[in-house]
Amino acid sequence: MNDYRMTPIGIFHCDAHYPYDVPRQGTLASVNTGVIELMAGQGFEEAVADLAGFDRVWILFVFDRNNGVWHPKVQPPRHTTHKVGVFATRSPYRPNPIGLTCAELVDINGLILYIKAHDLLDGTPILDLKPYLPYADAFPEARAGWTEASDTLYNIEFSDLSMRQLAWLTAHGVSCLEQFIRSRLESEPLNAKRNRLVPDSQYPDGVPLLAYRTWRVRFVCDEVNRMVRVQEILSGYRPEELSDFADPYADKALHRKFVAERF
């Protein structure tokens, strides 16, 4: 059997640097934006001619951070209690680390393509682009396999306080937090094995906090009505830690400003 060698046509740039920064499906993240920077000197200015007339584009890319590991069966992030075959999922851990996503095409300027509603990480190599054709690519009546038995997702509601805090954090460079909250809490929000939950020492009954890097999210869960209400965003540093000069994540200055802010 022949081996096939592929060369990236471009690189993706965005604010998402870690796997947990992106949603499990790009179409669930309408606020996510990024750009594809095509390689110069390859004639790609001509290759994107007429592509701007399409609202969506298929992006083929490389899962370049899975370290060459793949698994015949994987545990999907939600909807099932057992492992399923990797070819029945969109897991990045595949025999060939090729990804496929259908994103919104906002604009094209020379070798730069502006993209919205994506699930890619910053620095992702891009292999190919193809236009999305509604008449050929959409099959709304198609069976959805094991996902048809999925659980009902939780509705996510944000308090006024949390929305002000999220807006402040986004303006100060923490732009992936809202999407992280939605993707983590929409299914099994209290499952510590799937979500990054840490104990909240202020509550003796053990109410958990959702952890995002050095930030914490306080929420309450209504199991009956399948509702999660995000109450507030907290710094993950204790006061004595913020006064310490040690700063391994180089973010304590931002946390100090956040704590001092009157929301």
C-alpha positions, 0 to 999 in steps of 0.5 A: 500500500502506498504512503501519501505525503501531504504539505500544509497549505496554511496555518490557523490562528486564533485565541484557543491554545489548549484542547479545552479552549474549543467546543466539541463541535465548531457549529456550537461556537458561533462566537469563535473566530480565527484566520487561515493564513495561506502559504505565500508563493504557492499560487493560493491567491488564485486558488481561493478565487470565487470561494468568497461566494460561499457562506461555509467552507470545509476545512481539512486539518491536522490533529498535530497535538495528539502525539501520534497516538490513536485508539480503536475505541474511545469514550465520547465526551458525552451521551454514552456510558461505554466506549465506541469505535473511533470511526463512529466518533470525531475523536482526534485520536485517529489512525491518520490525524486528519480533522474535518470541520465545517466553519463559517467563511466571513471574508477573504483578503489575499492569503487571509481567510477570516473564519467563524464558528470553528473548533480549531487550535492556534497553530493548526496546519491546514491541509485543504479547503472545500466549499460547503454545498447545502444541496449535496452536504446536508442530510437532516433526515440521516440516522445519527447512530449511537448519538440518537440515544443521547441525554438531554443537554442542560440549558446554561444560564448566566447571571448578570454578574457573571456576564459582566465578569466574562466581558471584562475577562474577554477584553483582557485576553481571556476570550475562551472562557464562556465557550469552555463553560458551555461545552463543559456544563451542558452535559453531566455538569457534576461529573468530576471525571469528565469536567474539571471540578475542584472543591469549593472550600467556602461551602462545607457541603462540597459544592464544586467549582469548574476550573479553567486554567487559574480561573474558577466558575461557581455554578448551581445545577437544577437536575429536575429542570436540567438547568445550570446557572453560572453565578460568578467567576472567581480567581483560582488564587488565594489572597496569600498566593496573589501577594507572592512574587512567584508567578509560574503562569505569568497571570497574577497581575491580571488576577489582581486587577480582576479581584480589585474590579468592582463588578 
